[in-house]
Amino acid sequence: LMFILWLLFLVLSLPQFWQMMWGFRKWWIVYGLTYATRWSIFRFVIPQKVVTDDGSVLRRRVWDLVFPTLTLLNFVLGATSGVIRSVVIAPYLLIHFFRIDITYL
């Protein structure tokens, strides 16, 4: 645990890490805005304007446009979340799978 904390603080103290994050700032902003847009559409627009509480569709033409768009958006955000999750968990897995004092068999 101490090694992981040390490694985390080491990476966070490197100027190269922050330069890389600054280079990706447009992508972080796009991802955040996309996530906020999807959340607000699912939270406010669809329940009030498009469907009822029992699931029947009020505006079919709007639903014909909204459903494929939101399906594609959900797929893209899910795939991006999976990639980010894999990148975050990879160092943890490398540290634990290459230990020689324990075995997973």
C-alpha positions as CSV (number, residue, x, y, z in Angstrom):
1,L,0.0,0.0,0.0
2,M,2.8,2.4,0.8
3,F,4.5,1.7,-2.5
4,I,1.2,2.4,-4.4
5,L,0.8,5.7,-2.5
6,W,4.5,6.6,-3.2
7,L,4.1,5.8,-6.9
8,L,0.9,7.9,-7.0
9,F,2.5,10.9,-5.4
10,L,5.5,10.5,-7.6
11,V,3.5,10.6,-10.8
12,L,1.4,13.5,-9.5
13,S,4.6,15.5,-8.7
14,L,6.1,15.1,-12.2
15,P,5.8,18.1,-14.5
16,Q,5.6,15.7,-17.5
17,F,2.3,14.3,-16.1
18,W,0.8,17.7,-15.8
19,Q,2.0,18.7,-19.3
20,M,0.4,15.6,-20.7
21,M,-2.9,16.3,-18.9
22,W,-2.8,19.9,-20.2
23,G,-2.3,18.6,-23.7
24,F,-5.4,16.4,-23.2
25,R,-7.5,19.3,-21.8
26,K,-9.7,19.6,-24.9
27,W,-10.6,15.9,-24.7
28,W,-11.3,16.1,-21.0
29,I,-13.6,19.0,-21.7
30,V,-15.4,17.3,-24.6
31,Y,-15.8,14.1,-22.5
32,G,-17.2,16.1,-19.5
33,L,-19.6,18.1,-21.6
34,T,-20.8,14.9,-23.4
35,Y,-21.4,13.2,-20.2
36,A,-23.3,16.2,-18.7
37,T,-25.4,16.5,-21.9
38,R,-26.3,12.8,-21.8
39,W,-27.2,13.0,-18.1
40,S,-29.3,16.1,-18.5
41,I,-31.2,14.6,-21.5
42,F,-31.9,11.4,-19.6
43,R,-32.9,13.3,-16.4
44,F,-34.9,16.2,-17.7
45,V,-35.9,16.1,-21.4
46,I,-36.9,12.5,-22.0
47,P,-39.1,11.9,-18.9
48,Q,-41.0,15.2,-19.3
49,K,-41.3,15.7,-23.1
50,V,-41.0,12.3,-24.8
51,V,-42.3,9.4,-22.7
52,T,-44.8,9.0,-19.9
53,D,-44.3,7.2,-16.5
54,D,-45.7,4.0,-17.9
55,G,-43.3,4.0,-20.9
56,S,-45.6,5.0,-23.7
57,V,-44.1,7.4,-26.2
58,L,-45.7,10.8,-26.5
59,R,-43.8,12.3,-29.4
60,R,-42.9,9.5,-31.9
61,R,-41.0,11.7,-34.3
62,V,-38.8,13.1,-31.6
63,W,-38.3,9.6,-30.2
64,D,-37.3,8.4,-33.7
65,L,-34.4,10.9,-33.6
66,V,-33.5,10.8,-30.0
67,F,-33.3,7.0,-29.5
68,P,-30.5,6.2,-32.0
69,T,-28.6,9.3,-31.1
70,L,-28.6,8.4,-27.4
71,T,-27.8,4.8,-28.1
72,L,-24.7,5.8,-30.1
73,L,-23.8,8.3,-27.5
74,N,-24.2,5.8,-24.7
75,F,-22.0,3.3,-26.7
76,V,-19.2,5.9,-27.2
77,L,-19.2,7.0,-23.5
78,G,-19.3,3.4,-22.3
79,A,-16.3,2.4,-24.5
80,T,-14.4,5.5,-23.4
81,S,-15.2,4.7,-19.7
82,G,-13.9,1.2,-20.3
83,V,-10.6,2.4,-21.8
84,I,-10.1,4.9,-18.9
85,R,-10.9,2.2,-16.4
86,S,-8.4,-0.2,-18.0
87,V,-5.7,2.5,-18.0
88,V,-6.3,3.3,-14.3
89,I,-6.4,-0.3,-13.1
90,A,-3.4,-1.5,-15.2
91,P,-0.6,-0.3,-12.8
92,Y,-2.4,-1.9,-9.9
93,L,-2.7,-5.2,-11.8
94,L,1.0,-5.1,-12.8
95,I,2.1,-4.5,-9.3
96,H,0.0,-7.4,-7.9
97,F,0.5,-9.9,-10.6
98,F,4.3,-9.6,-10.7
99,R,4.8,-10.1,-7.0
100,I,6.9,-13.2,-6.2
101,D,5.9,-13.6,-2.5
102,I,2.3,-14.6,-3.3
103,T,0.7,-16.8,-6.0
104,Y,-2.7,-16.7,-7.6
105,L,-2.8,-20.4,-8.5
